[in-house]
Amino acid sequence: MFRHYFRIAIRSIARYKSYAAINIFGLALGLASCILILLIVRNELSYDQYHKQAARTYRVTSLGLDYNPSVSFAVAPALRNDFPELEHVSQYYYWRESMIEINHERFILKDVAAADNEFAKIFDLVWLAGDPNSALEAPNTIVLTESTAKQYFGDQNPIGQTIRMDNDWELKVTGLIKDLPGNTHLTFKSLVSWATFHDETSNFWSIQGGYLYVTLPEKLSAATVEQRLPAFIKKNWREAVEKEKATLLLQPLTDIHYDQRYLNQTSMPRSKKSIYGLAAVGLFILVIACINFVNMATAFALKRSKDVGIRKVIGAKPIQIIKSALSEIVIQVIIALGLAIGCLLLFIPYTEGFFGTRINANQLLHLDVLIGLFIISLFAILISGVYPALIQSRFNQLQILKASFSTAVKGTTILKRGLIGIQFLVTQLLIISTFIVAKQMDFFLNKDIGFDKESIITFDIGKTPRDCVSYFQTNPVLKTLVLLPLRRLTTIIICLFLRRIWACKK
């Protein structure tokens, strides 16, 4: 019987090509949008959860005047000394680009970072070559991602090759890892060993810091460590923090992508509310596509009522009519799903430019995505197919053959109007929401902020005044040669100024 239903469905689709094409392409567009949103939402909600130690890994952040995701280089050595029970402590520093030289040719290497040897023990990097236990241990070493190695070395084995960076360091390639997945807050494409450039500063307020990650033992809670951090700060930097009342916090690794208190970091955080809102938009799009499919199928079922009437006259039962109608709709949904996935494969390479999120075609093969595709397809079949199939099974063969097919079925007008009303309402909500977001973005981008952004540039000035003063105070030679004469000169200038004011009054 299933072969018979399949044959009838194929003949019906071939006979009514225009109707089938409109239905299939309309549903395919809705399915493609819904699946794309499913991939984006799945990607956004799974950030950094693929690491085996993600539940026990935290980023150490600072809270002074505001929330700062980075801390001074001075924190990590003190933390290792005062908290020996910590399983891993790793420092990570990111800068956007560096100039490199390979075989006397110069390039700009983007997304450069530095990390110590503990980094590979915290984060699950997929190593293609090199020893993860020692690749970042020695100074003047670098680990490349697969795409970066292919870009600069082609098909050659990059291990052992030399890269000159910023005219300062001769770096030896000691490791090769796979490109990072899209659902991580880390954005590096190469890792320089921490021993290559590490800073020995002891200043708690140094802005030349980076990100600090720790992995706690299973029996040690983050709350217990945080309770000990104020005493830890006072012990190591009492004079530096007693006025500012600074503190250190432990931020869970899996919360980094969603915590909007920290803005100055390599990847901007996302609000979970906006992610759930995007999921709701995907559901609305699927519902609209299914309602449109139902309306088309219902109207066409009435047009084909004489075919159904003849089948009933020759003995077809209502359940057989339902199975036959569902078979045709299932085939249409499967074809639409195939077209939707084909369109997605063509569009996925451009998603990062459009949506700012990294997804790839391999994610379609993940088990949870396949389950999601099955649920979406089943939802589309049930919503789009059950009602038209029930309508066809309720046809009265005598009324069909004697009267006009438009009067063959009663009671469909109210539901059809209701479906059209829901479709219209959801469409209006999406259109209004789009206009609101567009207006907000236009206001954000084009509002006069009181100065010409094109005439202002920013550049790195190295150490801050606070760092410079601290450096001079801790260096006895510079303190004698620079600070003391400056203080005396300032005192003399103030005295002369006060003397001049006193003379003017007289």
C-alpha positions as CSV (number, residue, x, y, z in Angstrom):
1,M,0.0,0.0,0.0
2,F,2.8,2.4,0.8
3,R,4.2,1.9,-2.7
4,H,0.7,2.6,-4.1
5,Y,0.4,5.8,-2.0
6,F,3.9,6.9,-3.1
7,R,3.1,6.3,-6.7
8,I,-0.1,8.3,-6.5
9,A,1.7,11.2,-4.7
10,I,4.4,11.4,-7.4
11,R,1.8,11.4,-10.1
12,S,-0.2,14.1,-8.4
13,I,3.0,16.3,-8.0
14,A,3.9,15.8,-11.6
15,R,0.4,16.6,-12.8
16,Y,0.0,19.8,-10.8
17,K,3.4,21.2,-11.2
18,S,2.6,24.9,-10.5
19,Y,0.8,24.1,-7.3
20,A,3.6,21.7,-6.1
21,A,6.3,24.2,-7.0
22,I,4.7,27.1,-5.1
23,N,4.1,24.9,-2.1
24,I,7.6,23.3,-2.1
25,F,9.6,26.5,-2.6
26,G,7.5,28.4,-0.1
27,L,8.0,25.8,2.5
28,A,11.7,25.4,1.6
29,L,12.3,29.1,2.2
30,G,10.6,28.9,5.6
31,L,12.5,25.7,6.5
32,A,15.8,27.2,5.4
33,S,15.3,30.3,7.6
34,C,14.2,28.2,10.5
35,I,17.1,25.8,10.3
36,L,19.6,28.6,9.9
37,I,18.2,30.3,13.1
38,L,18.4,26.9,14.8
39,L,22.1,26.6,14.0
40,I,22.8,30.2,15.2
41,V,20.8,29.7,18.4
42,R,22.5,26.3,19.1
43,N,25.9,27.9,18.4
44,E,25.2,30.8,20.7
45,L,23.8,28.7,23.6
46,S,26.7,26.2,23.5
47,Y,29.7,28.6,23.9
48,D,32.7,27.0,25.6
49,Q,30.7,24.0,26.8
50,Y,32.7,21.5,24.7
51,H,35.7,21.8,27.0
52,K,35.8,18.8,29.4
53,Q,36.7,21.0,32.4
54,A,34.3,23.8,31.5
55,A,32.2,23.4,34.6
56,R,35.3,23.9,36.8
57,T,37.1,26.6,34.8
58,Y,36.8,30.3,35.6
59,R,38.2,33.5,34.4
60,V,39.7,35.8,37.0
61,T,38.4,39.4,36.5
62,S,38.8,42.6,38.5
63,L,36.2,45.0,39.8
64,G,37.3,48.6,40.6
65,L,35.6,51.5,39.0
66,D,34.0,49.0,36.6
67,Y,34.1,45.4,35.5
68,N,37.3,44.5,33.8
69,P,37.8,41.1,32.1
70,S,41.6,41.4,32.2
71,V,44.0,41.5,35.2
72,S,47.6,42.5,35.7
73,F,50.4,40.1,34.9
74,A,51.3,40.3,38.6
75,V,48.2,38.3,39.7
76,A,49.0,34.9,38.2
77,P,52.4,34.3,40.1
78,A,50.9,35.4,43.4
79,L,47.8,33.2,42.8
80,R,50.0,30.2,42.1
81,N,51.9,30.9,45.3
82,D,48.9,31.5,47.6
83,F,46.5,29.0,46.1
84,P,48.7,25.9,45.4
85,E,45.5,23.8,45.5
86,L,44.3,25.2,42.1
87,E,44.5,22.5,39.4
88,H,45.6,24.9,36.6
89,V,46.5,28.6,36.4
90,S,47.0,30.0,32.9
91,Q,47.8,33.4,31.5
92,Y,46.5,34.5,28.1
93,Y,47.2,37.7,26.2
94,Y,45.6,38.8,22.9
95,W,46.6,41.4,20.3
96,R,44.9,41.9,17.0
97,E,47.9,41.7,14.6
98,S,51.6,41.6,14.2
99,M,54.1,42.0,11.3
100,I,55.8,38.7,10.5
101,E,58.6,37.8,8.1
102,I,58.8,34.3,6.5
103,N,61.6,33.6,3.9
104,H,62.3,37.3,3.6
105,E,58.6,38.1,2.8
106,R,56.6,40.2,5.1
107,F,52.9,39.7,6.1
108,I,50.4,40.9,8.6
109,L,49.4,38.1,11.0
110,K,46.0,38.7,12.6
111,D,44.5,37.4,15.8
112,V,47.8,36.8,17.6
113,A,47.8,35.6,21.2
114,A,50.3,34.4,23.9
115,A,49.7,31.7,26.4
116,D,51.7,29.6,28.8
117,N,52.0,25.8,28.9
118,E,49.0,25.4,31.2
119,F,46.7,26.8,28.5
120,A,46.5,23.5,26.6
121,K,45.6,21.7,29.8
122,I,42.6,23.9,30.4
123,F,41.2,24.2,26.9
124,D,40.5,21.3,24.6
125,L,42.6,22.1,21.5
126,V,42.7,19.5,18.7
127,W,46.4,19.0,18.1
128,L,47.5,17.9,14.6
129,A,51.2,18.0,15.3
130,G,53.5,18.8,18.2
131,D,53.4,17.9,21.9
132,P,50.6,19.8,23.8
133,N,52.6,19.3,27.1
134,S,55.7,21.2,25.9
135,A,54.8,23.1,22.7
136,L,54.4,26.4,24.6
137,E,57.0,25.8,27.3
138,A,60.2,27.2,25.8
139,P,60.7,30.9,24.8
140,N,60.6,31.9,21.1
141,T,58.1,29.2,20.1
142,I,54.7,29.5,18.4
143,V,51.7,27.3,17.7
144,L,49.7,27.8,14.5
145,T,46.1,26.9,13.6
146,E,45.6,24.8,10.5
147,S,44.3,27.6,8.2
148,T,47.1,30.0,9.3
149,A,49.8,27.3,8.6
150,K,48.3,26.6,5.2
151,Q,48.1,30.3,4.3
152,Y,51.8,31.0,5.0
153,F,53.5,27.6,4.4
154,G,51.1,25.9,1.9
155,D,51.5,22.2,1.8
156,Q,54.8,22.2,3.6
157,N,55.1,20.9,7.1
158,P,55.2,24.0,9.4
159,I,56.8,22.2,12.3
160,G,60.4,23.5,12.7
161,Q,59.9,26.5,10.5
162,T,61.0,29.9,11.7
163,I,58.8,33.1,11.8
164,R,60.3,36.5,12.6
165,M,57.7,38.6,14.4
166,D,57.8,42.4,14.8
167,N,61.5,42.4,14.1
168,D,62.0,41.3,17.7
169,W,61.5,37.5,18.0
170,E,62.7,34.5,16.0
171,L,59.9,32.1,16.7
172,K,60.1,28.4,16.0
173,V,56.8,26.6,15.1
174,T,56.4,23.8,17.6
175,G,52.7,22.9,17.2
176,L,49.8,22.7,14.8
177,I,46.1,22.7,16.0
178,K,42.8,22.7,14.2
179,D,40.9,25.9,13.7
180,L,38.9,26.9,16.7
181,P,35.1,26.1,16.5
182,G,32.6,28.9,16.2
183,N,31.2,28.5,19.8
184,T,34.2,29.8,21.8
185,H,35.1,33.3,23.1
186,L,38.7,32.6,22.1
187,T,39.6,34.2,18.7
188,F,43.3,33.5,18.2
189,K,44.9,32.0,15.1
190,S,48.4,31.6,16.5
191,L,49.8,31.2,20.0
192,V,53.2,32.6,21.1
193,S,54.7,31.0,24.2
194,W,54.3,33.1,27.3
195,A,58.0,32.8,28.1
196,T,58.8,34.8,24.9
197,F,57.6,38.2,26.1
198,H,56.2,37.9,29.7
199,D,56.3,40.9,31.9
200,E,57.7,40.8,35.4
201,T,55.5,43.7,36.7
202,S,54.3,43.6,40.3
203,N,51.9,46.4,40.0
204,F,48.3,45.4,40.6
205,W,46.9,48.3,38.5
206,S,49.0,47.6,35.4
207,I,46.9,47.7,32.3
208,Q,49.5,45.7,30.5
209,G,47.6,42.6,31.7
210,G,45.8,39.8,30.0
211,Y,43.2,37.2,30.7
212,L,43.7,34.8,33.6
213,Y,42.1,31.4,33.7
214,V,42.0,28.9,36.6
215,T,40.6,25.4,36.9
216,L,39.4,24.4,40.4
217,P,39.7,20.9,41.9
218,E,36.4,19.0,42.0
219,K,35.9,19.5,45.8
220,L,36.8,23.2,45.8
221,S,33.9,25.7,45.1
222,A,34.3,29.1,43.5
223,A,32.5,30.7,46.4
224,T,35.2,29.4,48.8
225,V,38.0,30.8,46.6
226,E,36.3,34.2,46.3
227,Q,36.0,34.5,50.0
228,R,39.7,34.3,50.3
229,L,40.5,36.8,47.5
230,P,40.1,40.0,49.6
231,A,42.8,38.8,52.0
232,F,44.9,37.7,49.1
233,I,44.8,41.2,47.6
234,K,45.6,42.9,50.9
235,K,48.5,40.6,51.5
236,N,50.1,41.3,48.1
237,W,49.0,44.9,47.2
238,R,47.7,46.5,50.4
239,E,48.9,50.0,49.6
240,A,47.8,49.9,46.0
241,V,44.2,48.9,46.6
242,E,43.3,50.3,50.1
243,K,41.7,53.5,48.7
244,E,40.1,52.0,45.5
245,K,38.7,49.0,47.3
246,A,39.4,46.8,44.3
247,T,38.5,43.1,44.3
248,L,38.9,40.0,42.1
249,L,36.0,37.9,40.8
250,L,35.7,34.4,39.4
251,Q,33.7,34.4,36.2
252,P,32.5,30.9,35.0
253,L,33.9,30.0,31.6
254,T,30.4,29.1,30.3
255,D,29.1,32.6,31.3
256,I,31.7,34.7,29.5
257,H,29.8,35.0,26.2
258,Y,26.6,36.2,28.0
259,D,27.9,38.4,30.8
260,Q,27.4,42.0,29.4
261,R,29.0,43.6,32.4
262,Y,32.4,43.0,30.7
263,L,32.6,44.9,27.4
264,N,36.3,45.4,26.7
265,Q,37.2,41.9,25.5
266,T,38.1,40.1,22.3
267,S,34.5,39.0,21.5
268,M,31.4,41.0,22.4
269,P,29.0,39.3,24.8
270,R,25.4,38.5,23.7
271,S,22.2,38.7,25.8
272,K,20.4,35.4,26.3
273,K,17.1,37.3,25.9
274,S,18.1,38.3,22.4
275,I,19.1,34.7,21.6
276,Y,15.7,33.4,22.8
277,G,14.0,36.2,20.9
278,L,15.8,35.0,17.7
279,A,14.5,31.4,18.4
280,A,11.0,32.8,18.7
281,V,11.4,34.5,15.3
282,G,12.5,31.2,13.8
283,L,9.4,29.5,15.2
284,F,7.2,32.3,13.8
285,I,8.7,31.9,10.4
286,L,8.1,28.2,10.4
287,V,4.5,28.7,11.6
288,I,3.8,31.2,8.8
289,A,5.3,28.8,6.2
290,C,3.2,25.9,7.5
291,I,0.0,28.1,7.6
292,N,0.6,29.1,4.0
293,F,1.1,25.5,3.1
294,V,-2.2,24.5,4.8
295,N,-4.1,27.3,3.0
296,M,-2.7,26.2,-0.3
297,A,-3.3,22.5,0.3
298,T,-6.9,23.2,1.6
299,A,-7.8,25.2,-1.5
300,F,-6.3,22.7,-3.8
301,A,-8.0,19.8,-2.0
302,L,-11.3,21.3,-2.8
303,K,-10.3,21.7,-6.4
304,R,-9.4,17.9,-6.5
305,S,-12.5,16.9,-4.7
306,K,-13.9,15.0,-7.7
307,D,-10.8,12.8,-7.7
308,V,-11.4,12.0,-4.1
309,G,-15.1,11.4,-4.7
310,I,-14.4,8.9,-7.4
311,R,-12.0,7.0,-5.2
312,K,-14.6,6.9,-2.5
313,V,-17.2,5.6,-4.9
314,I,-15.0,2.7,-5.8
315,G,-14.5,1.8,-2.2
316,A,-11.7,3.9,-0.7
317,K,-12.1,4.3,3.1
318,P,-11.5,7.6,5.0
319,I,-8.2,6.3,6.6
320,Q,-6.9,5.4,3.1
321,I,-7.7,8.9,1.8
322,I,-5.8,10.4,4.8
323,K,-2.8,8.1,4.2
324,S,-2.7,9.0,0.5
325,A,-3.0,12.8,1.2
326,L,-0.3,12.6,4.0
327,S,2.0,10.6,1.6
328,E,1.9,13.4,-0.9
329,I,2.5,16.1,1.7
330,V,5.4,14.1,3.3
331,I,7.1,13.9,-0.1
332,Q,6.6,17.6,-0.6
333,V,8.1,18.4,2.9
334,I,11.1,16.1,2.2
335,I,11.8,17.8,-1.1
336,A,11.4,21.2,0.6
337,L,13.8,20.1,3.3
338,G,16.4,19.0,0.7
339,L,16.1,22.3,-1.1
340,A,16.4,24.2,2.3
341,I,19.6,22.3,3.2
342,G,21.0,22.9,-0.2
343,C,20.4,26.7,0.1
344,L,21.9,26.6,3.6
345,L,25.1,25.0,2.3
346,L,25.5,27.8,-0.2
347,F,24.8,30.5,2.4
348,I,26.6,29.2,5.5
349,P,30.1,30.6,4.4
350,Y,28.6,34.1,4.5
351,T,26.9,33.9,7.9
352,E,29.8,35.4,9.9
353,G,29.7,38.5,7.7
354,F,25.9,38.9,8.0
355,F,25.3,37.8,11.6
356,G,28.7,37.9,13.3
357,T,28.6,34.3,14.4
358,R,30.7,31.4,13.1
359,I,28.9,28.3,12.0
360,N,30.0,25.6,9.5
361,A,28.3,22.9,7.4
362,N,29.6,20.1,9.6
363,Q,27.3,21.2,12.4
364,L,24.4,19.8,10.3
365,L,25.7,16.3,11.0
366,H,25.7,16.7,14.8
367,L,23.2,14.5,16.6
368,D,21.3,17.3,18.3
369,V,21.0,19.2,15.0
370,L,19.7,16.0,13.2
371,I,17.2,15.6,16.0
372,G,16.2,19.2,15.5
373,L,15.8,18.7,11.8
374,F,13.6,15.7,12.4
375,I,11.4,17.6,14.9
376,I,11.1,20.6,12.5
377,S,10.2,18.2,9.6
378,L,7.7,16.3,11.8
379,F,6.2,19.6,13.0
380,A,5.8,20.8,9.4
381,I,4.2,17.5,8.3
382,L,1.7,17.4,11.2
383,I,0.8,21.1,10.9
384,S,0.7,21.2,7.1
385,G,-0.7,17.7,6.4
386,V,-3.2,16.6,9.0
387,Y,-5.8,19.2,8.4
388,P,-5.9,19.0,4.5
389,A,-5.9,15.2,4.8
390,L,-8.9,15.3,7.2
391,I,-10.7,17.6,4.9
392,Q,-10.3,15.2,2.0
393,S,-11.5,12.3,4.1
394,R,-14.7,14.2,5.0
395,F,-15.7,14.8,1.4
396,N,-19.2,13.5,0.7
397,Q,-19.0,11.7,-2.6
398,L,-22.7,12.4,-3.5
399,Q,-22.3,16.1,-2.9
400,I,-19.0,16.2,-4.8
401,L,-20.4,14.5,-7.9
402,K,-23.7,16.3,-7.9
403,A,-22.9,19.8,-6.7
404,S,-20.1,22.3,-6.9
405,F,-16.9,21.3,-5.1
406,S,-16.9,24.6,-3.2
407,T,-20.0,23.5,-1.3
408,A,-18.7,19.9,-0.8
409,V,-17.2,20.6,2.6
410,K,-18.8,22.6,5.4
411,G,-17.1,24.2,8.4
412,T,-13.8,25.0,6.7
413,T,-14.4,28.8,6.3
414,I,-14.0,29.7,10.0
415,L,-10.7,27.8,10.5
416,K,-9.3,29.0,7.2
417,R,-10.1,32.6,8.2
418,G,-8.5,32.0,11.6
419,L,-5.3,30.6,9.9
420,I,-5.1,33.6,7.6
421,G,-5.7,35.9,10.6
422,I,-2.8,34.3,12.6
423,Q,-0.6,34.5,9.6
424,F,-1.4,38.1,9.1
425,L,-0.8,38.9,12.8
426,V,2.5,37.1,13.0
427,T,3.7,38.8,9.8
428,Q,2.7,42.2,11.1
429,L,4.6,41.6,14.4
430,L,7.7,40.6,12.5
431,I,7.5,43.6,10.2
432,I,6.9,46.0,13.1
433,S,9.8,44.5,15.0
434,T,12.1,44.8,11.9
435,F,11.2,48.5,11.6
436,I,11.9,49.2,15.3
437,V,15.3,47.5,15.1
438,A,16.1,49.3,11.9
439,K,15.2,52.7,13.5
440,Q,17.3,51.9,16.6
441,M,20.3,50.9,14.5
442,D,19.9,54.1,12.4
443,F,19.8,56.2,15.5
444,F,22.8,54.4,16.9
445,L,24.9,54.8,13.8
446,N,23.8,58.3,12.6
447,K,23.0,60.3,15.8
448,D,25.1,63.4,16.2
449,I,27.4,62.7,19.1
450,G,29.0,66.1,19.2
451,F,32.3,65.5,17.5
452,D,33.7,64.3,14.2
453,K,34.7,60.6,14.5
454,E,36.7,60.8,11.3
455,S,39.1,63.4,12.8
456,I,40.0,61.4,15.9
457,I,42.5,58.6,16.1
458,T,43.6,56.3,18.9
459,F,47.0,54.7,19.5
460,D,48.8,52.8,22.2
461,I,51.0,54.9,24.5
462,G,52.5,52.0,26.4
463,K,52.5,52.4,30.1
464,T,50.0,54.6,31.9
465,P,51.0,57.5,34.2
466,R,50.2,55.3,37.2
467,D,52.6,52.6,35.9
468,C,55.3,55.2,35.1
469,V,55.2,56.7,38.6
470,S,55.3,53.2,40.2
471,Y,58.3,52.3,38.0
472,F,60.2,55.5,39.0
473,Q,59.4,55.0,42.7
474,T,60.7,51.4,42.7
475,N,63.9,52.3,40.8
476,P,66.3,54.1,43.2
477,V,68.5,55.4,40.4
478,L,65.7,57.0,38.5
479,K,64.1,58.2,41.7
480,T,67.3,60.1,42.6
481,L,68.0,61.5,39.1
482,V,64.4,62.3,38.0
483,L,61.8,62.4,40.7
484,L,63.7,64.3,43.4
485,P,64.8,67.1,41.0
486,L,61.2,67.3,39.6
487,R,59.8,67.7,43.1
488,R,62.3,70.5,44.0
489,L,61.6,72.3,40.7
490,T,57.8,72.1,41.3
491,T,58.3,73.5,44.8
492,I,60.4,76.4,43.5
493,I,57.8,77.2,40.8
494,I,54.9,77.2,43.3
495,C,56.9,79.5,45.7
496,L,57.7,82.0,42.9
497,F,54.0,82.0,41.8
498,L,52.8,82.7,45.3
499,R,55.4,85.4,45.7
500,R,54.2,87.1,42.5
501,I,50.6,87.1,43.7
502,W,51.6,88.6,47.0
503,A,53.6,91.4,45.2
504,C,50.5,92.2,43.1
505,K,48.3,92.6,46.1
506,K,50.7,95.1,47.6
